[in-house]
Amino acid sequence: MEQRNFARLDRRVGVIGLGAWQLGADWGQVSESEALAILGAAVDGGVTFLDTADVYGDGRSEQLIGRFLRQRPDAGLTVATKMGRRVPQTPEAYVLENFRAWTDRSRANLGVDVLDLVQLHCPPTPVFHTDAVFDALDTLVAEERISAYGVSVETCDEALAAIARPGVASVQIILNALRHKPLERVLPAASAAGVGIIARVPLASGLLSGRYDEHTTFGGDDHRNYNRHGAAFDVGETFSGVDYQTGLDAVRRLLPLVPDGATMAQFALRWILDQAGVTVVIPGARTADQARANVAAADLTPLTAEAAKTVATVYDELIRPQVHHRW
């Protein structure tokens, strides 16, 4: 698999990673054996970057990854986790005492002494402008609880504020064929600063898999059911904030662009990899076969200029009016 430089981590990672939200059983049930099979299939395919969070299954995702790390100690993995969403979302919660407690819990869950990368998990906007927050993160590095820190953001403005901080190693942001705004300023700024870009929600919660239609249903414990209107967290995390029917219409216009032998999901992942400044994309997988299919996207040739132009046109005509001004 192609490797890209994660400059402030002083590491190289495979361009396709694995997002582990679903291992916490927040997208429907995933058994322990299924979770370990997913991790194994991804890593066997060349994945070296895993992204999790302390809130995914209230630690279940981290614990399963920790178990996998003990089974595969020589796999050369970089594990990124996130912190901050297990408490009420007030800026006052983002203090050193809490950071120590949260990272200690993640270290125990993962079974490691030092966390590779810890990201603030879409914190309140004022946090990005609070010097004491980043001083506290620097302290965690000095105390060798963590090797590096980054942020996960909802908006491009939050991303730009984080990139301006000299200690930030990474920005995780929603980027996909239905969410183009980061291309304008965030990716160029990150490249100039040497900050890694982790592209999340790459398939728009599955919309860009091309497998859904008007008759698709989702379980009661699946955020694609309960968070369609932002009842639980930012609505931009579910279907990238795009109205479900509009998303279906967009995907139907993109499907003819998919090359022979590839899937819509692989095409959508390849589009992300073609964007200058992206370090790693982190699709999730609920089965080992899905993990293997995601990995195969790295082998696709870059999109033709005509295909890329069509993606941009579909975005401009259908998606931009709904989402571009919001995030």
N, C-alpha and C positions, 0 to 999 in steps of 0.2 A: 504494500500500500504506500502511496505517496506520503512522505513525511514533511511537516512544516515546522518552522522554528517558532518556539514559544519563548521569545527573547528574554523576558524578565523572569522566567522560570528556569532559564538555562537548560532547556530540554527541547527535544523534537518529539512531535506526536503524530500519529496517523491522522489523516484528514477526516476520516469518519470515526467518530467516537460512539459512545453509548450513553444515552440519557436514561437514568434509572428511576425516574418517578414511578413508573408502572410496577417496579419491584416492591414498592410499598403497598401494593394492592389498592391504589387510588384510581385505577382505571378498570376496576373489576378484579376479581380474584386471580392471583398468580401464586401457585404453590412454591414451596422452597425448592423442590426438585426442578420445576420449570424455570425458576429464577436462575439457578445454577447452570442449567442447560443453556439459557440465553447468554449468560456471561461467558460460558465456555465457547459457544459458537462465535460470539463477537471477537473474543481474543484470538481464537484459532484463525479467524479471518484477517487478522492484522490490526484490530482495535487496540490502542494503547492508552486511551483517555476515557475514563469513566466519570460521569457527573451525577452526583446524588445530593441529598440534603437531609438535615436532621429531622425535618418535618415529614418526609416521605414515609408514610406508615408509622409515624412517630418513632423513627429510628430503625424500622424494619429493613429498609433499603440499605442503609449503612451496614447493618449487622450481616446481611446476606453477602454484601461485597466483602466485608471483613472475613467471612468464612471462605469465600473464594480466594482471597489473597493468601490465606493460610494453605489452601490447596495448591496454589500456583505461585509460590514465592519468587520464582525466577521469570515471571512474565513481563517484567519491565513496565509496569503500569503506572500511570499518573492518575491519582484519584482526587477529584475536586468535590468538595462538599459545600454546603451553604448553611448559614445560621441567621437567626433573627425572627423567624416566623412562628415560633412557639409561644410568643408572648403578645399581648396587645400592641398594636402598631403605633407606638408613640416614640418620638425622637429621644425621649428621656431614657428609654430602655437600652439605647446603644452606648453602653459604657463598658469600661475595662473589666469590672467585676463580672458582668454578665458574659462578656466575651470569653473570659477564662472558663467560666462554668460551661458555656455552650461548647467550646472547643474541647474541653476535657471529656464531655459526654460523647462527642463525635470520635475522639481518639479511642475511647473505650469501645464504642460500637464497632469501629473499624479495626481495632486491635493493633494500632500503630502508636509509636511515641510522638512522631511529628507528622502533622497533616501536610500533604503536598500543596494544596491550594484551598483556601477558605474564602468563600464569597459572601458578602452581605446579600441577603435574599430579598431583593426588591424592597428595600426599606423606605420609610417615608422620605419624601423629597428633601426636607431640611437636613437630613443626615449627610447628604452629599456635599453640603456646604459648611459642615461643622469640623473645624480643625481637630478638636479633641477626639473625634471618632477615629481619624486616621493616625493620630498619635497613639491611640490605644492599639490599633492594628499593628503599628510599628513595634510596640512593646511585645505583642504576641510573637513576632518574628524574633526579637531580641531574646525572649525567654525560651525560644526553640520549641514552642508549642506548634507553630506553623512555619512552613518554608516560605510561603508567599500568600498574598491576599489579592482579591479582586472584588468585583461587584456584579450582581445581576440587576438589571434595570428594566423598567417599563417604558421609559421615554428616551428619545434621542437627546433631549436636554440633560437628563440625568447622566447619560453615557458621556457626554462631552465634559460635564463637571468632573466626573471620575477620571477621565483620561488626563485632565490637567493636573491630577495629583501624582507626584513623582514616584510614590511607592506602589501604585496600582499596577498589578501584573496583567489583569485580564478584565474584559467587559463581556458579560453574557447578555445577549439581546435577541429579541425575536426578529428573525430574518428569514424570509421565504418568498416564494413566487407571488404571494398575496400580501407581502409586507416589504415595501421597497425603500421606505424613508431613510433607513440607516445608510444606504448607499451614498446619500448626498453629502453628509458631513462626518458621520461617525466613523465609517471605515477609513476614509482618508486621514482623519485625525489620529486614529489608533495606529495606523501604519507609520505615520510621521513620528509618533512618540514611542514606538516599539511595544505597544500594548497589544496583547493577544485578543482576538475576537472569537468568542464561542457562540455559534449560531444555534439558538434554541427554537423549539416549536417549528422545526423545519418542514413538517408536512401539514402544518395548520391543523393540529389535533386529528390527523388522519384524512382530512378533506382532500389533500393532495395525493393521497394514495390512489384515487380514482375508483375506490371500491364502494363508495357510499352513494345512496340515492335518496329520493323522497320517502322511501319506505324503511330506511335504516333506523333501528331503535338502539338506545343505549341504556344500560342498567342504572338502577337507582343510585348505585355507589360510584358511578362514572361521572366525572366533572363535565363531560360533554352533554350530560342530561341536566345536572343540577346547577351548573354555572353558566348556562347560555346567556343569561342576562346579568351576570356579575353578582349573583347572590352570595357567593362564598369568597371570591377574590376578584382581582382585576379581570374584566371580561375579555381583555386582549389576550389572555392566556388560553382561552377556549375558542377554537377555530380562528385564531388570530384577530378576534374581534369582528370578523366578517359575518354578516347575516348568512345563515346556513344555505338558503336557496341561492343567494348570489354566489356563494362559494361553489356550489354545484354547477352553476351556469358557467363560471370561469373555468373550472376544470374541464368541462365538456369542450370548451374552445381550445384548451391546451392539449387535450388527448391526441389529436392528429399529429402533433409535433414529436411524439415519443418514437424513437427509432426502433426498428425491428429488433426483437429479442430483449428489449428493455421494458420496464414497467413505468407507470406514471410516477410512482414514488421515487424510483431511481432517477428519472428525468428531473424531478423536483430537487433532489439532493445534488445532482450534477450542476444545476443552475446555481445553487448556493456556492459550490466549490469554485465556480468560474468567477466569482466576485472578488476583486482584488482587496486584500486585507483580511479575508477570512482565514482563521487559523485552523479551526476544527468545527465540524457540525455534529450535533448530538441527537440523532433520532432515537426514539425509544423503540422497544420491541417487546411484544407479548409472547412470542414463540421463538425458538431457535431458528426456524426457517426465516422468520422476518429479520432476525439479526444478520443472517447470512445474506439475505437479499439487500439489506442496507449496505453492507460492506461492498457488495458488487458494484454499487454506484460509483465507487472510486475508479473503476476500470473503464467507465464510459468515456468516450472522447468528448471534449468540450462542445458545448452547443454551437451550432452554426450561427452566423450573424443574423440570418433570417429568423431562426427560431428565437434567438434572444430578443429580437425586435418585436416578435409576436407576443412574447411574454410581457414585454413592456406595454404594448398596446392594450392587451387584455386588462392589465393592472390599471392603466389610465382610464379606460372606459368603464370598467365595472367596480373596481375595488377602491381606487384612490378617493372617490367622493365619500366613502364610508370611514376610512381608517387613517388617511394620510395626515389629517390635521389633529388627530387625537393622540398619537404616540410618537 
